[in-house]
């Protein structure tokens, strides 16, 4: 657990008070700033005193002592609180540290993160050590606690054991349980999940739902069982239903569900004019989606769609903080809050030109300030993959009677295989590819065909997947073996091969799941992958999520999992994985 259970120790609190008494100088003084006061819902002028990472005063007075204090005339500045991302999946090729550094440049200085990759792949001691050390970066990092792996894994009872979940829920930086991708099991009588929900509520923490397409009755049931919020509304009517049932509704704008503009249009049509129970999220988008911004983009869209300006900012700040019971620290510019402040050029432009995060400059007049120290990922068990086993052509035998057909980037259905898959190379006249999921420890495999992914892809190997196991896709078995070998040499990654030559690759040095590159550099690699895949017939929008969700049983209809080919709707393994 954390060494320090309080945000500030007693000696820090005494020092903060001494600034008001004139015994200590503030470290930063923002003079005559026009800022958003969310208590009065007004733009007001005030002097803002900051001592290290905390706002110690907001009002008309000036500090009596100003030794070694940075004084900034904010007469021509517009200030808002740092933005909060309440629903981050910080493992979409990038990692929590690089996401935090990149998001800070767009004013998002508090992030509430999914713990899936940590609970699945790290020992608890390693994971908690990482959480502790991430407290030293300028971004404030909070976390969720997952209750299920959103797939069928072989050791679920060990990874998601009662003691493991209990430790995560009790962790100081964990604000919620969920998201509840396994809610059908809960409705079917899973009392262990219900117990974890009860424990979460006892700790005064929230439960995040995951209820796409849920009926009004189901939404009501889930509220009764403990759910507090949901981010899966895809129409204005679904926003309305959730609000009616008492949910906090998180409006989504993500790489696979860029719903926000349509949601706001629908809400206007339905006459929804109350915004206090609404917040924004980007739902773990891939890096290229973030090229033009993160939370600031959502505020801009809301303003352009006619949402009152103050409500647009509130949905990215104080609404989220109040919901999570952290508004004494975050979400507004007021005495006692963490000094997360965005400096804007105009009220209508939410992308800041300067950013303070925990009282440190991370962006100044449009320029990046290097404030995020490097991390030694080895200390947390996040090392390059070491695969001490080999793959042979005999492992690529395909005799499955049915395969998987892609309907879009993430939805897959079964289909009957009508071609001869006993050969070593498939024709480029159709869009069917060999498809394998291999245990990262080399113990089992499952082989089938994948329809709709590409028509001219020779080979792709990926250690990026829902479970961290190995995905192979392609027309040519020899090239698939070459791609696998190159992925091993990289220590994990995504590798595309054609005629035994590497076409493109994305090294994922952190356990085969995450890159250690800054997000801007990662974007270039991700763009190249998308271009090369589209040239070979990939017709969807998001190959990163395609790779991630092949095993994800919270989505219909057929999935390839550690246990085997899985029928989501009937909750059954159709064909088990084969031991190697």
PyMOL commands that set and color helices and strands:
alter all, ss='L'
color gray80, all
select helices_A, chain A and resi 10-20+96-104+116-121+124-136+156-159+162-170+183-187+191-202+216-225+236-244+260-270+287-290+295-304+309-314+318-323+377-380+393-395+477-490+519-535+543-549
alter helices_A, ss='H'
color red, helices_A
select strands_A, chain A and resi 28-37+42-51+54-59+70-73+78-81+83-88+108-113+140-145+174-180+206-209+229-230+248-252+278-281+341-344+354-357+360-364+367-368+402-406+412-416+432-438+444-451+459-462+470-474+493-498+501-507+558-561+564-567+572-576+578-579
alter strands_A, ss='S'
color yellow, strands_A
deselect
rebuild
show_as cartoon
